């Protein structure tokens, strides 16, 4: 997680706020592994599409090989989601902002509430 946050700061922009790390059960599938979750607020000059491309590059650099298998969630080394981007609403096939499932996921909302000012 520290490596991911360092890469975000290096490639995307200044990390303004960072939540604590939250260890949680997997969501949407069975796994013997726990997950580690956190949120960061970043100041960036990247447009949303560029931001998506860079986050996916970071995931690959860290060893992520695939998003999912047969549209099912699986264990993964890293998963960087764009939850919010200013007050933008984007609905494209591969980029939806705000993240459509974030309010259903405590593992997202708890760390997000730690850093979100509104």
C-alpha positions as CSV (number, residue, x, y, z in Angstrom):
1,X,0.0,0.0,0.0
2,X,2.8,2.4,0.8
3,X,4.4,1.6,-2.6
4,X,1.1,2.2,-4.4
5,X,0.7,5.6,-2.6
6,X,4.3,6.5,-3.4
7,X,3.7,5.7,-7.1
8,X,0.4,7.7,-7.1
9,X,2.3,10.7,-5.7
10,X,5.1,10.2,-8.3
11,X,2.9,9.7,-11.4
12,X,-0.4,11.4,-10.6
13,X,0.0,14.3,-8.1
14,X,0.3,15.4,-4.6
15,X,-1.4,13.3,-2.0
16,X,-3.3,15.8,0.1
17,X,-4.9,13.3,2.5
18,X,-4.6,9.6,3.3
19,X,-6.8,7.4,5.3
20,X,-5.7,4.7,7.7
21,X,-5.4,1.2,6.3
22,X,-8.5,-1.0,6.8
23,X,-8.2,-4.8,6.8
24,X,-11.4,-6.4,5.5
25,X,-13.0,-9.6,4.3
26,X,-13.2,-10.1,0.5
27,X,-16.3,-8.6,-1.1
28,X,-18.3,-10.4,-3.8
29,X,-16.3,-13.6,-3.8
30,X,-14.8,-16.3,-1.5
31,X,-11.1,-16.1,-0.5
32,X,-9.0,-17.2,2.4
33,X,-7.2,-13.8,2.2
34,X,-8.0,-10.5,3.8
35,X,-7.9,-7.3,1.9
36,X,-6.2,-4.0,2.8
37,X,-8.1,-0.9,1.8
38,X,-7.3,2.9,2.0
39,X,-8.3,6.1,0.3
40,X,-6.2,9.0,-0.8
41,X,-7.1,12.5,-1.9
42,X,-4.8,13.7,-4.7
43,X,-4.3,17.0,-6.4
44,X,-3.7,16.3,-10.1
45,X,-3.5,18.0,-13.4
46,X,-4.5,14.8,-15.2
47,X,-7.9,14.6,-16.8
48,X,-10.1,11.6,-15.7
49,X,-9.2,9.5,-18.8
50,X,-5.5,10.1,-18.2
51,X,-5.9,9.3,-14.5
52,X,-7.5,6.0,-15.4
53,X,-4.6,5.1,-17.7
54,X,-2.0,6.0,-15.1
55,X,-3.7,4.1,-12.3
56,X,-3.9,1.0,-14.6
57,X,-0.2,1.4,-15.4
58,X,0.7,1.5,-11.7
59,X,-1.4,-1.6,-11.1
60,X,0.6,-3.4,-13.9
61,X,3.9,-2.1,-12.5
62,X,3.0,-3.6,-9.1
63,X,2.2,-7.0,-10.6
64,X,-1.4,-6.9,-11.4
65,X,-2.1,-9.2,-14.3
66,X,-5.9,-9.1,-14.9
67,X,-8.9,-7.2,-13.7
68,X,-11.2,-10.2,-13.2
69,X,-11.8,-13.8,-14.4
70,X,-15.1,-14.4,-16.2
71,X,-16.5,-11.1,-14.8
72,X,-15.9,-12.5,-11.3
73,X,-13.8,-10.8,-8.6
74,X,-10.6,-12.5,-7.7
75,X,-7.6,-11.9,-5.3
76,X,-5.3,-9.2,-6.7
77,X,-2.1,-7.6,-5.6
78,X,-3.4,-4.1,-6.1
79,X,-6.7,-2.5,-7.2
80,X,-6.8,1.3,-7.6
81,X,-10.3,2.8,-8.2
82,X,-11.2,6.3,-9.0
83,X,-14.0,7.0,-6.6
84,X,-14.6,10.7,-7.2
85,X,-13.1,13.5,-9.4
86,X,-14.1,16.9,-8.2
87,X,-17.9,17.1,-8.8
88,X,-17.8,15.4,-12.2
89,X,-20.2,12.7,-13.4
90,X,-18.8,10.4,-16.0
91,X,-20.5,7.4,-17.5
92,X,-18.4,5.6,-20.0
93,X,-18.1,1.9,-20.6
94,X,-14.7,1.7,-18.8
95,X,-14.9,4.8,-16.6
96,X,-17.8,5.7,-14.2
97,X,-17.3,8.5,-11.7
98,X,-18.5,8.6,-9.0
99,X,-17.7,4.9,-8.6
100,X,-21.1,3.2,-8.9
101,X,-20.7,0.7,-6.1
102,X,-18.8,2.8,-3.5
103,X,-21.8,3.5,-1.3
104,X,-22.5,-0.3,-1.0
105,X,-19.0,-1.0,0.3
106,X,-18.0,-0.2,3.8
107,X,-14.4,-1.0,2.9
108,X,-14.7,2.1,0.6
109,X,-16.9,4.4,2.6
110,X,-15.1,4.1,6.0
111,X,-11.7,5.2,4.7
112,X,-13.3,7.7,2.4
113,X,-15.1,9.3,5.3
114,X,-11.7,9.7,7.0
115,X,-10.4,12.0,4.2
116,X,-13.5,13.5,2.6
117,X,-14.2,17.1,3.8
118,X,-17.8,17.4,2.5
